[in-house]
Amino acid sequence: MKDITEIIKTNKSLPLAKKTVLNVSYASNHFKDGILSVLKPHDISIEQFNVLRILRGKYGKPSNLKDIQDRMISKMSNTTRLVDKLILKDLVERFICEKNRRKVDIYITKEGLKLLDILDPIIEKKENELTDNLSTEELEALNLLLTKIRS
């Protein structure tokens, strides 16, 4: 197991705050790369996968761009572009309300649900692989600490 100073190839002693931020950033990229590696063969990005899960969680009820954006993990995501790409892949549908053209309803399609059925066990397996080195107690402690950092 390499220390972050070995990874970034420095001999200098890093201030603890800097070391922590670098470690969390490096771990975040490690997780993203791992998840992306299982999504890539299905031609879907992490953000698109997140949109599909959000829409599935609506249980057949429509969603709108603002609701999706509010629930995205990455707040920098361009939700309109993500939905447009998912529409091209027939994974979601968008309907414009005839009475109020500013109102747009977005639904997951049967194809989108089928894709999630395929991806869910693959993602779960990868998440378990990515966290295998930690015990349940360590995972719980890590989650508490990460939540505290964001507070």
C-alpha positions in Angstrom: 0.0 0.0 0.0 1.6 3.2 -1.2 1.4 6.5 0.8 0.2 9.5 -1.2 3.7 11.0 -1.0 5.0 8.0 -2.9 2.2 8.2 -5.5 2.8 11.9 -6.2 6.6 11.2 -6.0 7.6 13.8 -3.4 10.2 13.6 -0.7 8.8 16.6 1.1 6.7 16.2 4.2 3.2 17.4 3.4 1.0 19.4 5.8 -1.7 17.0 7.1 -4.6 19.0 5.5 -2.9 18.9 2.1 -2.1 15.2 2.4 -5.7 14.5 3.4 -7.1 16.5 0.4 -4.7 14.8 -2.0 -5.6 11.4 -0.6 -9.4 12.0 -0.8 -9.0 13.3 -4.4 -6.8 10.4 -5.4 -9.3 7.9 -3.9 -12.2 9.7 -5.6 -10.5 9.3 -9.0 -9.7 5.6 -8.2 -13.4 5.0 -7.5 -14.6 6.9 -10.6 -12.1 5.0 -12.8 -13.3 1.7 -11.4 -17.0 2.5 -12.0 -16.3 3.9 -15.4 -14.4 0.7 -16.4 -17.6 -1.3 -16.0 -19.9 1.3 -17.6 -17.7 2.0 -20.7 -18.5 -1.4 -22.4 -22.2 -0.4 -22.2 -21.5 3.0 -23.8 -22.7 5.0 -20.8 -21.1 7.6 -18.6 -21.2 7.8 -14.8 -23.4 10.9 -15.0 -25.8 9.2 -17.5 -26.0 6.2 -15.2 -26.9 8.5 -12.4 -29.7 10.1 -14.4 -31.1 6.7 -15.2 -31.1 5.7 -11.5 -32.8 9.0 -10.6 -35.5 8.4 -13.1 -36.0 4.8 -12.1 -36.5 6.0 -8.5 -39.5 8.0 -9.7 -41.4 4.7 -10.2 -43.0 5.7 -13.5 -43.8 9.2 -12.5 -42.3 12.0 -14.6 -39.3 14.1 -13.6 -38.0 17.4 -14.8 -34.5 18.8 -15.5 -34.4 20.7 -12.2 -35.4 17.7 -10.1 -32.7 15.6 -11.9 -30.1 18.3 -11.5 -30.9 18.7 -7.8 -30.3 15.0 -7.2 -27.1 14.6 -9.3 -24.0 13.7 -7.4 -22.0 16.1 -9.6 -23.7 19.4 -9.5 -21.6 20.5 -12.5 -23.3 18.1 -14.8 -25.1 19.5 -17.8 -28.4 17.7 -17.3 -29.9 18.9 -20.6 -27.0 17.4 -22.5 -27.1 14.2 -20.5 -30.8 13.7 -21.1 -30.4 14.5 -24.8 -27.7 11.8 -25.1 -29.9 9.3 -23.2 -32.8 10.1 -25.6 -30.6 9.3 -28.6 -29.9 5.9 -27.0 -33.6 5.3 -26.4 -33.0 5.1 -22.6 -35.2 8.0 -21.7 -38.1 9.9 -23.2 -39.0 13.6 -23.0 -42.5 15.0 -23.4 -43.4 18.7 -23.7 -46.7 19.6 -22.1 -49.1 21.0 -24.7 -50.7 23.4 -22.2 -47.5 24.7 -20.8 -44.6 24.4 -23.2 -42.1 25.2 -20.5 -43.1 22.1 -18.7 -41.0 19.0 -19.8 -41.6 15.6 -18.4 -38.8 13.0 -18.5 -39.3 9.3 -18.1 -37.0 6.3 -18.2 -37.9 3.8 -21.0 -38.2 0.1 -20.8 -34.7 -0.1 -22.5 -33.3 2.2 -19.8 -34.8 -0.1 -17.1 -33.4 -3.2 -18.8 -29.9 -1.6 -19.0 -30.1 -0.8 -15.2 -31.1 -4.4 -14.6 -27.9 -5.5 -16.3 -25.7 -2.8 -14.7 -26.9 -3.0 -11.1 -25.1 -6.3 -10.3 -22.0 -5.3 -12.2 -21.8 -2.0 -10.4 -22.4 -3.6 -7.0 -19.7 -6.2 -7.6 -17.2 -3.3 -8.6 -18.2 -1.3 -5.5 -17.5 -4.3 -3.3 -14.1 -4.8 -5.1 -13.2 -1.1 -4.6 -13.9 -1.3 -0.8 -12.7 -4.9 -0.2 -9.7 -3.7 1.8 -11.9 -2.2 4.5 -13.9 -3.9 7.2 -17.6 -3.0 7.8 -16.5 -0.9 10.8 -13.9 0.9 8.8 -16.4 1.6 6.0 -18.9 3.0 8.5 -16.2 5.2 10.1 -15.0 6.4 6.7 -18.6 7.3 5.7 -19.0 9.3 8.9 -15.7 11.1 8.4 -16.6 11.9 4.8 -20.0 13.2 5.8 -18.3 15.3 8.5 -15.9 16.8 5.9 -18.8 17.9 3.7 -20.6 19.5 6.7 
